[in-house]
Amino acid sequence: MDCTSSPWISGTFTLSPPRLPRLHSSSSSSSVFRLFCRSQFSAKDLKFVLHNALHSSGTDISHAQVARDGFNSQIRNLSEIERETSICINRCVDLGKTALYIAAEDDSLMSHSSVPLPVDAFVERLDNLSTSYCPHYHSSLSSSPEDLLDSLERYLYITKGFRRTTAGSNPSTKDYYLHSVLAQRCGSVAILSLIYSEVLKMLQLWGVIDFDVEIYHPHDLSSLPRAYNKKKGKESDQKHIMTSESLLVEILRDLKNTYWPFQQNQTESLFLRAAIAANCVNSGFEHASAKAAQHRLDRGVWTSVLFGDMRRALSACERLILLEANAEELRDYAVLLYHCSYYEEALQYLKFYNEVKQKSGSLNPAEDDAVEKLIVRLNLIMMEEGWKRPSASFFRNNSEPW
């Protein structure tokens, strides 16, 4: 049968023990998801797989856990008002430190270093960008708001040399981590917006900037974030204002997109790519890509230059769920768990997702159909007498190249 007519449950299921190894969500969808979380469960109390699996395999996760705890301590302050507050005026969440906790966890997951990423040292480095601006541009402090903001822009993009990742190239994963961008001065638009906002907030705190300022966050592939006098802003600028929530979501989704293990067919959503790899394939290329991805997982290879990184994709999904920004993160996390043979947990997250979807609705029949087929398959797997949990060695390190 072709993939348009064959259900995911076609074929036989002989289950041996698992083998070894929208840019921003709509406010209505987000609020429904958060309401569901608060009425049915707390996102921070959900049972995540990654850290426990690594710990069971003998991997030291102490630094990763400290970083995750730091991330949780920051987003705990994201009230409904704070979520919709511009990054230029937010006060309850330290966005710079939160981004560094994201980097610290991922660094620990892959480097296995005995020394954690020095978050406080990079916070100081970020603060130094503000302190070093004043002595260089003291003559601009009494200038008009436009002249002051022009001088600040020259300082960041010319004197300090910050630049955006080149569109059309294969960006380095370093471009999505704040500590790396502070060091190499090249990064994603989200990280550059964060740096710009932190400098602005510090200058406002010191009284250097005494007028309302906002950041224009571009949605194209080449423009740089720019500050402007809010009094002279236009109605069309509203869609380019980043809130505390939308910025953190974009940072994590950049990482999720980069590390997603199924990179074939870029026209499809991340979920559908993983669903295609699970069963329904449309072409020889997709079939080969799916087989290659599964072969790497069977050998315990979790990272690849061209085929993503399962650990960091899982980590990004878990933190997006903790942000409670969009119910689709439950679904995407579930399909990754399915590929890791964590069938019971995958089924539970899909059930959560379906409950939210019933309240908020869905506009993608292809994804809805894939979810239902995956639920059917997982239910069949759970009924198999030979089914058992993945062995502890499933997440063990493997030094074998891609």
N, C-alpha and C positions, 0 to 999 in steps of 0.2 A: 504494500500500500504506500501511496505517497503521504507526505506529512500532513496534508490538508484533511485527509480522511482517517488516518490511523491515530487512535487515542494513545496516550502515554502508557496505558496499561497493556498495549498489544505486546505480544511476545511472551516469553516465559520469564518467571522470576524465581530462579534458583539461588537463594541467598545463603552464601557461605559467610563466615565471619568477615567483616569488612577488611579489605586488603590494606596492607601497610602503605603506608605511603610511598520641568519648568525650572530656570535658575533658582528661583525662590518659590516655595510652596505658597498657595493661596492662604489668606488669613482664615477663611472659613474652614478649609480642610485642616489647618493646623489647630484651630481652636477645638474642632470636633475631636481630633486625636488627643489633645491634652485633657479634654473633658472626660473622654473614655478612660485615659490613663488614671485620672484621679478617682474615677468611680469604680473601676475594676481592679486596678493594680497601680503600683508606682513604678515608673520606668527604672528607677535606681534599684528596685527590688527584684527585677527580672533576673532569671538565671541565664547569665551569659556563659559561653562555652570556652572562649579562647584562653583566658588565663588559667582556668582549671585544667584544661587539656594539656597546656604546656607544663604546668606544675606536675601533673601526673606522669608526664614523660621524663621528668627529671630536670627540666629546665628551670633555672633560677629566674623567677618573675618578680623578685622583690622591688627592683627599680621600676619595672613597668607598673606594678601595683601602686607604688607611691605616686607615680605620675598620674595614673587614673584617679586616685583619690584627690589629687590636687585639682584635676579637671572637674571632678564632681563638686568639690568645695566652691569652685567659682560659679558653675552654672546653677548651683542651688539658689543663687541670688537673682536668677532671671525671673522676676515677677512678670505678670502680663504687661505692665507698663514698661518695664525695662526691656522686654523683648522688642517692643516697637519704638524704642528710643534710639535716636541717631547715634552713631559711633563717635560723633564729635562731642556729645554732651553726656554720654552714659557715665555713671558713677559707681554703680553697685557691683559691676563685674570688671575685673582687670583683664581686658581683652589680650593685652600683650602677654601676661603671665599664662592665661588660658591657652593661647597658641603655643607657648613654649612647653606647656604640659603635654600637648598633643605631640609635639616633636620629641619630647623626652621619652614618651611611651614607645613610639615607633623606633626610636634609636635603640632602646633597650631590647625590643623584640628581635632586632636583627644583628646588633653588634655583640650582644652578650658580654658587654664590658663589665668589669667589676666596679667601674666608676660611672655614676649616672651623669647624664647631661647636666651641666651647671646652670640650672634655670636662673638663679639669682644673678649670676654673672652676666647673663644675656639681658636680664631686666635692666641692670645697670648700664649696659651698652646701649640699650634703647633710650634710656633717660639721658645719656650723654649726647645724643643727637640734638636734644633740646637745649641743653646747657651750652653746647659749643656754637649754637646759632647766634646767641646774643652778642658776644664780643666781636664776632665777624661782621655783624650787620646792625650795630648799635645806631647808626645814622638813620636806619629805616624805621626805628621804633616810634619816631614822632611823625612818620609819614602818613599819608592817607591809607585807609584799609586796603585799597587795591595795590598801592605800591608796596605795602608790607607783605601782602600775600604773594606778590610777584617775586620779591626778594627771597621769601621762604621757598618758593618753587625752584628758583635758581640754586639755592643752597642744597636742596635735596637732590635735584636731578642733574645739576652741573658740578657744583663743588664736591658733593659727596658721591656723585656718579650713580645713583640708583637708576635702574632701567628695568623695563618690563621684558619678560620672556618673549623672544621673537616668535611672532605668529607663523605658523606653517612648519616650524622646526619641531624636532622631537625634544621637548623640554626635559631637563634633568629633574629627577624627583626632588632634588635639593631646592628647586624653585618654589616649592610648596610649603617649606618649613621656615619659620621666622628666624631661627638662629642661623640658618645657612644664608638667608637673604641679607641679614645684617653683616655677614662676613664677606659674601661675594658680590653684594650690591645688585643682584639680578634676581627677579622673582615674579610670581604671579600677580595679577592685578589685585586680588584679595589681600595678599600680604602687603603689597605697597600701600593699599588704602588703610590697612591697620597701622602701619608705621606712620603714615601721614597724620592719621587721627590722633595717635598718641603724642606726637610732637605738638599738634594744635592744642590738645587738652592741657599739656604742661605749660605752654605759653599763655593760655587763658588763666590757668591757676596762678601764674606769677603776675598777671595783669599786663603782660606785654600785648596781648590781644584783648581788647575791651569792647568788641562788637561781636554780633552773632555770625558765626562762620559755619559753613557746611562743606562737605566733600562731594564732588561730582565723581561718582564711580562709573566709569565707562563700561558699556556692554559689548563694545566691538572687540576686535582682536589685536589692536595696536595702541590705542590711546592710553595715556597715563592718568591716574587719579589727580584731580586738581581741586584746590580750595577756592571758595568764592564767598563774597559778602552776601549773607543770606537775604539782606534787605533788597538786593538787586537780583535775586534769583527769579527764575521764570517757572510757570506752572509745569512746564515740560521737564524741569529738573527733578520733580518729586520722585519719578521712577528711578532716578539714579542715586537716591539717598540710601545708604546702607544702615540698617539697624543692627543692634548687638546680635540678635538672633540670626539675621540673614547673613552677616559676615561670617559667623562661626559655621553656619551651614555650608556656605560656599567653600570655605577652607577645607572642611571635612569631605565635601563632595568632590573637590578637586583630587584629594587623596584617594577617595573611593574609585573615581573614574580611572585614575592612573594605575592603581593596583588591582583592578578587577581582573580575575584570572581568565576571562573569556573575552578576548579583544577582537574576535572576528565580527564582521558585519556591523560596522559602526553606525549604520542607519537605524538599527534596532536599539531599544532601551537595554540597560545593563541586565535587567531581569530576563528579558526575552533571549538575550544572548546565552545566559546561563541555562534557561529552559531548553533552548535548542540543543545545547551541548548535552543536556540530560537525556534527551530522547528524540525530539523531532528535528530532523536535519533536512535542509532544502537543497543542498548542493554538495558536490564532492569536496569543495574547499572547506565548507562548514563541517562536513563529516570528518575530514582529516584534522581540522583544528580541534574538534571535540575529542577525537581519539588521542591526539598529542597531549591535550590538557589532562585527560584522565590518566594517561601513561605517566606524566610527571607526578601527579598526586599519588598514584600507586607506588611510585618509587620513593615517596617522601620528599619530593622536591617542591618547595612551597614558594620559591621566588624565581623569577625569570625576567631578563631584560625586555623581552617582547611579549611575554604572556602573563604579566602581572605578578602579584604576590598575595597568596591566600591569607597569610597571617595579618598583614596590614590592611587588606580589604575587610577582613572580619573586624579588626580593631576600629576602622572608620565607621562601619555599620553600627557597631555597639555604641559608639559615642554619639552618632546621629540619633539613635533610639533614645539615648539618655536626654538629648535635647528636646525630645517630644515635638519635633518640628513637622514631621510628615509620616503618616501611617505606612507609606510605601517602603520605608526603611525596614519595617517588620518583615515585609514580603521578601525584600532583597536579601536580608540577613538569613531568612529561612532557606532560600534556594542555595546559598553558600553552605549552610549546614547540611543540606541534602547531599551536596557533592562531597562533603567531608564524612558522610555516613552517620551523622548525628540525626537520625530519622525522627526520634521521639521529640527532640527539641524543635526540629524543623516543622513538624506538624503542629506543635503548640503555637509557634509564632504565626503560622498561616491562619490558625483559628482566630488568634487575636486580630490579625489583619482583616479577616472577613467580617468580624464584628464591627470594626471601625468603618469598613467600607459600606456596610448596610446603613450606617447612619449618615455618612457623608456622600455616598454615591461614587460612581466610577465612570470614566468616559473612554476607556480603552478595552473594547471587547476581546481583542487578541490576548492581552495580559490577563483579563479575567478568566478566559477559557484556559489559559496555561496554569493559572493558580488552581482551578478546580481539578484539572487533570493531575496536577502534582499532589493534591490532597488525596485523590483516589489512590494514586500509587503508594503514597505513604501509609494510608490505612491498610492496604494489602500487605505492605512490608511488615507492619506492626502485627499482623495476624499470622505471619510465617513463624512456625515453631523454631526454625533454625536461626532466627534473628537474634543478635546480641549486640551490645554496645561496642564501639570501636575500642581496640586495644590501646593501652597507654602509649605504645610506640608509634601511634598514628601521627603524632605531631613532633616526633623527635627530629633533631637536626639532621640534615643530610648535606654533606659537603660536595656532593656530585654536581657538576655544572649543569645548567638548565635542563 
